[in-house]
Amino acid sequence: MANGSLGILYASTQLGGSAGSELLQASVDALLASVDVVPAPTVLWSVKYEQRPSSSSEDPPAGANVMSFPPSSLDLAFDDELLENVKGVWQRIVGGDAGDFLVFQDRESYDDE
């Protein structure tokens, strides 16, 4: 990345719980430390999640801000209620004055000629 650039890093592990979270954090820290730029890259915002069965009895880590989704529908058709659930969590993360949900700018059109 060039100085002043922003980037998005996605990372995942199959290791659950705090061990998985710690492994991902150590990996991100090592990656950022390996980048030789001034100023050193920093994480501006991060989100972590763990998929669990709805019957999970494991408590979230202390101090964690946990937001849960209800179990997904097993129907083959897309359930519009899923978007309402995502919107509710999105509003909790970004706050009440976050703007419109799932409103995208038009893409530039390209001719295939």
C-alpha positions as CSV (number, residue, x, y, z in Angstrom):
1,M,0.0,0.0,0.0
2,A,1.2,3.5,-0.7
3,N,1.4,6.0,2.0
4,G,-2.0,7.4,3.0
5,S,-3.8,4.5,1.4
6,L,-6.6,2.6,2.9
7,G,-7.2,-1.1,2.6
8,I,-9.5,-3.8,3.8
9,L,-8.2,-7.0,5.3
10,Y,-10.4,-10.1,5.7
11,A,-9.1,-13.0,7.8
12,S,-10.7,-16.1,9.1
13,T,-9.9,-19.3,11.0
14,Q,-11.8,-22.4,11.9
15,L,-10.4,-22.2,15.4
16,G,-13.2,-20.9,17.7
17,G,-13.4,-18.9,20.9
18,S,-10.7,-16.7,22.3
19,A,-7.9,-18.9,20.9
20,G,-9.1,-18.2,17.3
21,S,-9.5,-14.5,18.0
22,E,-6.0,-14.2,19.5
23,L,-4.6,-16.1,16.5
24,L,-6.2,-13.7,14.1
25,Q,-5.1,-10.7,16.0
26,A,-1.5,-12.0,16.1
27,S,-1.6,-12.6,12.4
28,V,-2.9,-9.1,11.6
29,D,-0.3,-7.6,13.9
30,A,2.5,-9.6,12.2
31,L,1.3,-8.6,8.7
32,L,1.1,-4.9,9.6
33,A,4.5,-5.0,11.2
34,S,6.0,-6.5,8.0
35,V,4.9,-3.5,5.9
36,D,7.8,-1.1,5.5
37,V,6.1,2.3,5.2
38,V,6.0,5.5,7.2
39,P,3.7,6.0,9.0
40,A,3.2,2.4,10.1
41,P,-0.2,1.0,9.1
42,T,-2.8,0.8,11.8
43,V,-6.2,-0.7,12.1
44,L,-8.9,1.9,12.0
45,W,-11.9,-0.3,12.7
46,S,-12.4,-4.0,13.1
47,V,-15.3,-6.4,13.6
48,K,-15.1,-10.0,14.7
49,Y,-17.7,-12.6,14.6
50,E,-18.1,-16.3,15.3
51,Q,-20.8,-18.5,13.9
52,R,-22.4,-20.7,16.5
53,P,-25.4,-23.0,16.4
54,S,-28.4,-21.4,17.9
55,S,-28.4,-24.0,20.6
56,S,-24.9,-23.0,21.8
57,S,-24.7,-22.5,25.6
58,E,-21.2,-21.0,25.5
59,D,-21.2,-17.5,27.0
60,P,-19.6,-14.6,25.0
61,P,-16.2,-13.2,26.3
62,A,-16.4,-10.7,29.1
63,G,-17.0,-7.2,27.9
64,A,-18.0,-8.4,24.4
65,N,-20.7,-6.5,22.6
66,V,-22.7,-9.4,21.2
67,M,-25.3,-9.1,18.5
68,S,-27.1,-12.3,17.5
69,F,-29.2,-13.2,14.5
70,P,-32.1,-15.6,14.8
71,P,-31.6,-19.0,13.1
72,S,-31.9,-18.8,9.3
73,S,-34.8,-20.2,7.4
74,L,-34.3,-23.6,6.0
75,D,-36.5,-22.7,3.0
76,L,-34.9,-22.8,-0.4
77,A,-36.3,-19.3,-1.2
78,F,-34.5,-16.2,0.1
79,D,-36.2,-15.0,3.2
80,D,-36.6,-11.1,3.2
81,E,-36.7,-11.2,7.0
82,L,-32.9,-11.9,6.9
83,L,-32.3,-8.4,5.5
84,E,-34.4,-6.9,8.3
85,N,-32.3,-8.7,10.8
86,V,-29.1,-7.5,9.1
87,K,-30.4,-3.9,9.0
88,G,-31.2,-4.0,12.7
89,V,-27.6,-5.1,13.6
90,W,-26.2,-2.5,11.1
91,Q,-28.2,0.3,12.8
92,R,-26.8,-0.8,16.2
93,I,-23.2,-0.7,14.9
94,V,-23.3,2.6,13.0
95,G,-25.9,4.4,15.1
96,G,-29.3,6.0,14.3
97,D,-28.0,8.7,11.8
98,A,-26.2,6.3,9.5
99,G,-28.1,7.0,6.4
100,D,-29.9,4.6,4.1
101,F,-29.4,0.9,4.3
102,L,-28.4,-1.0,1.2
103,V,-28.6,2.0,-1.1
104,F,-25.8,1.9,-3.7
105,Q,-24.6,4.3,-6.3
106,D,-25.3,3.4,-9.9
107,R,-22.3,1.7,-11.5
108,E,-20.8,3.2,-14.6
109,S,-22.0,1.4,-17.7
110,Y,-19.4,-0.1,-20.0
111,D,-19.9,-1.1,-23.6
112,D,-18.8,-4.5,-24.7
113,E,-17.6,-3.2,-28.0
